[in-house]
Amino acid sequence: MRMDMRFFSDNAATVCAPVMAAIESANSVDTAYDGDALSMSLDAAFSALFEREVAVVWTGTGTSANALALAALCPPFGVIFCHDEAHVMMDECGAVEFYTGGARLMGCAGEGAKLTPAILAARHDAIRPDVHRMQPHAVTITNATEYGLAYTPAEVAAIGAFCRARKLRLHMDGARFANAVAHLGCSPADISWRGGVDALSFGFTKNGAMNAEALVLFDPELAGNIRIRRKRAGHLLSKGRFVAAQLLAMLSGNIWLDNARSANAAARILADSAASRLLYPVEANELFIRLSAAEAARLRAQGFDFYDWGDGAARLVTSWNHTESDVAPLAAAIMAL
């Protein structure tokens, strides 16, 4: 399908050229699993990006990154607070519960799929602190959120302070972390560890990689536990250097950030065409717009592909390689409705 027709998901986008080149370059004999030179260099590369010492565990999917992180942060008898519409709650087929061995995801309501300290406090403080109740151990937030909104440094810091006060660990699902950073114009550190985040699932696949995600641990001591869990879960790839090569290629020259900026810019063009149809501000590369069934059918009849989001709404997702000319036909079609 042509790029100017495909707005269903950034998971469907092509792999960017530097990643393809890095995979080809990695096609030589090296140590297996994660003992190769490329995998062993990830800690230093990501430590430079985040301006502090971190440990990095690569995975092939965002679901495994989220579930492995939360398994390390929460025991089987614990509660993990998340948004009602969080990806870990709605779209990961119980992976968190499976990987943790029984921990419970407890959803919270919040506009635009955002959580706040007040929302979390109401949920947390309603749980009686005794042996008969599963007790809170962690919080997970998504940046950018499931509705494409970016948590600012101040918002992350407020949630981080709440977690520290309640002795909870904080995880961030960053499937579109790059898009959030590109929108905010801040340092990656500002919306992660400086705000109290303990573990970040840093997404690269949606942003131009083939199949590579980085689990960034701001408490490096967590890495040993997670590497064992990754093996036990069947996600320790024997040729891990090909995953590490993708991550390093994306970091080189800030390709991860340039790709996110391109996707965000394409979304902005569509947002300008949608105007009053927008359900939420456009702060990353997702748009949620009002569309009647007849209007959706009219767009699809012209060949455009997108996701229905409940009655009278649709989700449009731009990708790293969408150009202005790619999105212009859909922008014009929306304006003509």
LOBALO-869704 format. One record per residue (C-alpha): residue number from 1; x, y, z. Coordinates in nm, 3 decimals. Example, Ala and Ser with C-alpha at 12.3 -4.5 7.8 and 13.67 -1.06 7.14 Angstrom:
<rs>
{1; {1.230; -0.450; 0.780}}
{2; {1.367; -0.106; 0.714}}
</rs>
This chain:
<rs>
{1; {0.000; 0.000; 0.000}}
{2; {0.125; 0.350; -0.082}}
{3; {0.245; 0.570; 0.203}}
{4; {-0.014; 0.836; 0.116}}
{5; {-0.291; 0.584; 0.186}}
{6; {-0.162; 0.405; 0.497}}
{7; {-0.254; 0.563; 0.832}}
{8; {-0.358; 0.254; 1.026}}
{9; {-0.047; 0.218; 1.243}}
{10; {0.318; 0.319; 1.254}}
{11; {0.392; -0.050; 1.311}}
{12; {0.327; -0.093; 0.939}}
{13; {0.592; 0.159; 0.833}}
{14; {0.907; 0.065; 0.649}}
{15; {1.246; 0.015; 0.815}}
{16; {1.474; 0.317; 0.778}}
{17; {1.787; 0.281; 0.565}}
{18; {2.046; 0.320; 0.845}}
{19; {1.885; 0.032; 1.033}}
{20; {1.892; -0.191; 0.726}}
{21; {2.257; -0.102; 0.676}}
{22; {2.336; -0.178; 1.040}}
{23; {2.171; -0.519; 1.018}}
{24; {2.379; -0.600; 0.711}}
{25; {2.693; -0.477; 0.883}}
{26; {2.620; -0.700; 1.184}}
{27; {2.604; -1.008; 0.959}}
{28; {2.937; -1.148; 1.069}}
{29; {3.044; -1.408; 1.322}}
{30; {3.030; -1.295; 1.684}}
{31; {2.939; -1.434; 2.025}}
{32; {2.580; -1.549; 2.057}}
{33; {2.289; -1.417; 2.265}}
{34; {2.379; -1.081; 2.424}}
{35; {2.752; -1.130; 2.471}}
{36; {2.845; -0.980; 2.135}}
{37; {3.031; -0.652; 2.095}}
{38; {2.722; -0.459; 1.980}}
{39; {2.504; -0.573; 2.271}}
{40; {2.784; -0.506; 2.516}}
{41; {2.811; -0.145; 2.397}}
{42; {2.446; -0.057; 2.459}}
{43; {2.492; 0.049; 2.822}}
{44; {2.751; 0.310; 2.730}}
{45; {2.553; 0.441; 2.431}}
{46; {2.231; 0.486; 2.626}}
{47; {2.415; 0.621; 2.931}}
{48; {2.546; 0.901; 2.710}}
{49; {2.196; 0.973; 2.579}}
{50; {2.038; 0.979; 2.926}}
{51; {2.326; 1.163; 3.094}}
{52; {2.376; 0.901; 3.364}}
{53; {2.468; 0.537; 3.411}}
{54; {2.198; 0.303; 3.287}}
{55; {2.171; -0.065; 3.202}}
{56; {1.996; -0.166; 2.880}}
{57; {1.830; -0.496; 2.795}}
{58; {1.718; -0.536; 2.435}}
{59; {1.396; -0.713; 2.342}}
{60; {1.216; -0.777; 2.016}}
{61; {0.871; -0.650; 2.119}}
{62; {0.721; -0.371; 2.323}}
{63; {0.496; -0.616; 2.504}}
{64; {0.793; -0.813; 2.635}}
{65; {0.973; -0.493; 2.735}}
{66; {0.674; -0.373; 2.937}}
{67; {0.602; -0.709; 3.096}}
{68; {0.964; -0.784; 3.184}}
{69; {1.007; -0.441; 3.343}}
{70; {0.693; -0.469; 3.553}}
{71; {0.782; -0.824; 3.657}}
{72; {1.105; -0.685; 3.801}}
{73; {0.927; -0.398; 3.977}}
{74; {0.628; -0.581; 4.126}}
{75; {0.596; -0.916; 4.308}}
{76; {0.324; -1.171; 4.219}}
{77; {0.107; -1.050; 4.507}}
{78; {0.129; -0.682; 4.414}}
{79; {-0.084; -0.420; 4.240}}
{80; {0.030; -0.210; 3.944}}
{81; {-0.164; 0.110; 3.878}}
{82; {-0.219; 0.205; 3.515}}
{83; {-0.471; 0.395; 3.307}}
{84; {-0.795; 0.216; 3.218}}
{85; {-0.698; 0.235; 2.850}}
{86; {-0.328; 0.167; 2.887}}
{87; {-0.174; -0.066; 2.631}}
{88; {-0.063; -0.303; 2.909}}
{89; {-0.426; -0.326; 3.020}}
{90; {-0.610; -0.341; 2.688}}
{91; {-0.376; -0.473; 2.420}}
{92; {-0.115; -0.708; 2.565}}
{93; {-0.326; -1.019; 2.624}}
{94; {-0.250; -1.046; 2.996}}
{95; {0.127; -1.043; 2.941}}
{96; {0.198; -0.841; 3.256}}
{97; {-0.005; -1.077; 3.474}}
{98; {0.165; -1.375; 3.304}}
{99; {0.522; -1.244; 3.340}}
{100; {0.473; -1.126; 3.699}}
{101; {0.318; -1.457; 3.800}}
{102; {-0.005; -1.304; 3.923}}
{103; {0.032; -0.932; 3.992}}
{104; {-0.282; -0.730; 3.926}}
{105; {-0.319; -0.436; 3.691}}
{106; {-0.556; -0.184; 3.848}}
{107; {-0.696; 0.073; 3.606}}
{108; {-0.758; 0.440; 3.679}}
{109; {-0.959; 0.693; 3.480}}
{110; {-0.795; 1.007; 3.344}}
{111; {-0.858; 1.248; 3.057}}
{112; {-0.653; 1.172; 2.748}}
{113; {-0.525; 0.851; 2.909}}
{114; {-0.315; 1.052; 3.155}}
{115; {-0.273; 0.980; 3.523}}
{116; {-0.214; 1.239; 3.796}}
{117; {-0.104; 1.212; 4.160}}
{118; {-0.460; 1.288; 4.272}}
{119; {-0.603; 1.007; 4.058}}
{120; {-0.341; 0.766; 4.183}}
{121; {-0.384; 0.870; 4.546}}
{122; {-0.758; 0.803; 4.534}}
{123; {-0.698; 0.453; 4.400}}
{124; {-0.402; 0.381; 4.627}}
{125; {-0.555; 0.503; 4.950}}
{126; {-0.872; 0.300; 4.897}}
{127; {-0.674; -0.022; 4.938}}
{128; {-0.675; -0.137; 5.299}}
{129; {-0.318; -0.210; 5.414}}
{130; {-0.362; -0.560; 5.547}}
{131; {-0.272; -0.916; 5.457}}
{132; {-0.609; -0.982; 5.291}}
{133; {-0.554; -0.730; 5.009}}
{134; {-0.306; -0.720; 4.725}}
{135; {-0.084; -0.421; 4.801}}
{136; {0.035; -0.149; 4.559}}
{137; {0.392; -0.185; 4.435}}
{138; {0.421; 0.001; 4.105}}
{139; {0.277; 0.255; 3.863}}
{140; {0.307; 0.246; 3.485}}
{141; {0.239; 0.545; 3.260}}
{142; {0.255; 0.577; 2.882}}
{143; {0.441; 0.860; 2.709}}
{144; {0.304; 0.958; 2.463}}
{145; {-0.030; 0.833; 2.593}}
{146; {-0.280; 0.612; 2.416}}
{147; {-0.444; 0.934; 2.291}}
{148; {-0.119; 1.086; 2.174}}
{149; {-0.065; 1.329; 2.462}}
{150; {0.281; 1.393; 2.603}}
{151; {0.354; 1.389; 2.975}}
{152; {0.561; 1.699; 3.046}}
{153; {0.868; 1.690; 3.274}}
{154; {0.661; 1.850; 3.550}}
{155; {0.385; 1.593; 3.515}}
{156; {0.630; 1.302; 3.526}}
{157; {0.806; 1.455; 3.826}}
{158; {0.476; 1.493; 4.012}}
{159; {0.394; 1.126; 3.958}}
{160; {0.750; 1.031; 4.050}}
{161; {0.723; 1.223; 4.377}}
{162; {0.394; 1.048; 4.452}}
{163; {0.558; 0.711; 4.391}}
{164; {0.853; 0.788; 4.616}}
{165; {0.621; 0.906; 4.894}}
{166; {0.422; 0.581; 4.870}}
{167; {0.731; 0.361; 4.813}}
{168; {0.613; 0.257; 4.465}}
{169; {0.831; 0.189; 4.159}}
{170; {0.759; 0.382; 3.838}}
{171; {0.766; 0.237; 3.486}}
{172; {0.714; 0.424; 3.162}}
{173; {0.580; 0.258; 2.848}}
{174; {0.765; 0.461; 2.587}}
{175; {0.644; 0.295; 2.268}}
{176; {0.631; 0.653; 2.132}}
{177; {0.880; 0.804; 2.376}}
{178; {1.073; 0.956; 2.084}}
{179; {0.760; 1.137; 1.965}}
{180; {0.704; 1.279; 2.313}}
{181; {1.063; 1.405; 2.332}}
{182; {1.034; 1.557; 1.985}}
{183; {0.714; 1.739; 2.081}}
{184; {0.843; 1.867; 2.413}}
{185; {1.189; 1.963; 2.290}}
{186; {1.338; 1.839; 2.616}}
{187; {1.617; 1.602; 2.709}}
{188; {1.520; 1.231; 2.730}}
{189; {1.640; 1.250; 3.091}}
{190; {1.385; 1.519; 3.174}}
{191; {1.085; 1.290; 3.123}}
{192; {1.245; 0.975; 3.257}}
{193; {1.487; 0.934; 3.548}}
{194; {1.489; 1.302; 3.649}}
{195; {1.117; 1.263; 3.706}}
{196; {1.159; 0.946; 3.910}}
{197; {1.115; 0.678; 3.642}}
{198; {1.285; 0.350; 3.739}}
{199; {1.247; 0.166; 3.407}}
{200; {1.164; 0.283; 3.056}}
{201; {1.045; 0.071; 2.764}}
{202; {1.201; 0.282; 2.487}}
{203; {1.029; 0.203; 2.158}}
{204; {1.220; 0.191; 1.830}}
{205; {1.015; -0.040; 1.609}}
{206; {0.738; 0.215; 1.550}}
{207; {1.004; 0.476; 1.476}}
{208; {1.202; 0.308; 1.199}}
{209; {1.358; -0.009; 1.342}}
{210; {1.270; -0.359; 1.225}}
{211; {1.214; -0.536; 1.558}}
{212; {1.405; -0.364; 1.836}}
{213; {1.305; -0.220; 2.173}}
{214; {1.532; -0.102; 2.454}}
{215; {1.445; -0.164; 2.817}}
{216; {1.637; 0.119; 2.987}}
{217; {1.698; 0.063; 3.357}}
{218; {1.785; 0.365; 3.567}}
{219; {1.854; 0.125; 3.852}}
{220; {2.119; -0.091; 3.679}}
{221; {2.090; -0.357; 3.948}}
{222; {1.756; -0.457; 3.796}}
{223; {1.929; -0.578; 3.480}}
{224; {2.042; -0.916; 3.615}}
{225; {1.691; -1.009; 3.724}}
{226; {1.542; -0.898; 3.392}}
{227; {1.797; -1.086; 3.182}}
{228; {1.706; -1.407; 3.363}}
{229; {1.336; -1.335; 3.317}}
{230; {1.394; -1.261; 2.948}}
{231; {1.557; -1.601; 2.899}}
{232; {1.284; -1.781; 3.092}}
{233; {1.019; -1.604; 2.883}}
{234; {1.178; -1.715; 2.557}}
{235; {1.289; -1.368; 2.445}}
{236; {1.667; -1.415; 2.457}}
{237; {1.746; -1.425; 2.086}}
{238; {2.051; -1.628; 1.990}}
{239; {2.160; -1.363; 1.737}}
{240; {2.091; -1.063; 1.954}}
{241; {2.357; -0.857; 1.779}}
{242; {2.102; -0.784; 1.504}}
{243; {1.871; -0.621; 1.759}}
{244; {2.155; -0.429; 1.923}}
{245; {2.272; -0.310; 1.580}}
{246; {1.934; -0.152; 1.516}}
{247; {1.933; 0.034; 1.846}}
{248; {2.284; 0.168; 1.797}}
{249; {2.203; 0.276; 1.442}}
{250; {1.898; 0.469; 1.563}}
{251; {2.102; 0.646; 1.831}}
{252; {2.375; 0.738; 1.584}}
{253; {2.326; 1.094; 1.466}}
{254; {1.998; 1.114; 1.660}}
{255; {1.808; 0.928; 1.389}}
{256; {1.553; 0.826; 1.655}}
{257; {1.474; 1.193; 1.715}}
{258; {1.477; 1.301; 1.350}}
{259; {1.236; 1.019; 1.262}}
{260; {1.002; 1.118; 1.544}}
{261; {1.008; 1.481; 1.435}}
{262; {0.912; 1.376; 1.083}}
{263; {0.619; 1.169; 1.206}}
{264; {0.502; 1.450; 1.434}}
{265; {0.525; 1.707; 1.152}}
{266; {0.313; 1.486; 0.927}}
{267; {0.054; 1.453; 1.204}}
{268; {0.049; 1.831; 1.244}}
{269; {-0.047; 1.873; 0.877}}
{270; {-0.340; 1.636; 0.922}}
{271; {-0.436; 1.810; 1.247}}
{272; {-0.459; 2.143; 1.066}}
{273; {-0.694; 1.986; 0.813}}
{274; {-0.911; 1.822; 1.079}}
{275; {-0.957; 2.142; 1.286}}
{276; {-1.274; 2.110; 1.495}}
{277; {-1.293; 1.735; 1.434}}
{278; {-1.001; 1.675; 1.673}}
{279; {-1.091; 1.495; 1.995}}
{280; {-0.754; 1.568; 2.161}}
{281; {-0.462; 1.801; 2.096}}
{282; {-0.205; 1.650; 1.860}}
{283; {0.124; 1.621; 2.052}}
{284; {0.282; 1.319; 1.885}}
{285; {0.200; 1.120; 1.573}}
{286; {-0.156; 1.009; 1.650}}
{287; {-0.479; 1.192; 1.573}}
{288; {-0.824; 1.110; 1.704}}
{289; {-1.097; 1.273; 1.499}}
{290; {-1.474; 1.276; 1.476}}
{291; {-1.600; 1.087; 1.174}}
{292; {-1.949; 0.961; 1.101}}
{293; {-1.982; 0.612; 0.955}}
{294; {-2.065; 0.768; 0.618}}
{295; {-1.760; 0.993; 0.630}}
{296; {-1.533; 0.705; 0.725}}
{297; {-1.674; 0.502; 0.436}}
{298; {-1.613; 0.795; 0.201}}
{299; {-1.248; 0.817; 0.301}}
{300; {-1.200; 0.444; 0.267}}
{301; {-1.363; 0.449; -0.074}}
{302; {-1.080; 0.680; -0.178}}
{303; {-0.829; 0.419; -0.057}}
{304; {-0.729; 0.561; 0.283}}
{305; {-0.659; 0.312; 0.561}}
{306; {-0.715; 0.398; 0.929}}
{307; {-0.850; 0.258; 1.255}}
{308; {-1.208; 0.294; 1.381}}
{309; {-1.203; 0.418; 1.742}}
{310; {-1.550; 0.363; 1.879}}
{311; {-1.868; 0.522; 1.753}}
{312; {-1.811; 0.840; 1.557}}
{313; {-1.433; 0.849; 1.591}}
{314; {-1.123; 0.735; 1.407}}
{315; {-0.752; 0.711; 1.480}}
{316; {-0.497; 0.824; 1.224}}
{317; {-0.128; 0.746; 1.277}}
{318; {0.156; 0.902; 1.081}}
{319; {0.493; 0.734; 1.044}}
{320; {0.858; 0.839; 1.038}}
{321; {0.869; 0.829; 0.658}}
{322; {0.548; 1.019; 0.586}}
{323; {0.636; 1.331; 0.390}}
{324; {0.429; 1.644; 0.339}}
{325; {0.328; 1.516; -0.004}}
{326; {0.232; 1.178; 0.147}}
{327; {-0.019; 1.328; 0.389}}
{328; {-0.151; 1.600; 0.155}}
{329; {-0.411; 1.375; -0.016}}
{330; {-0.566; 1.269; 0.315}}
{331; {-0.557; 1.625; 0.447}}
{332; {-0.743; 1.741; 0.138}}
{333; {-0.994; 1.457; 0.164}}
{334; {-1.071; 1.539; 0.529}}
{335; {-1.117; 1.907; 0.447}}
{336; {-1.357; 1.812; 0.168}}
{337; {-1.589; 1.613; 0.396}}
</rs>
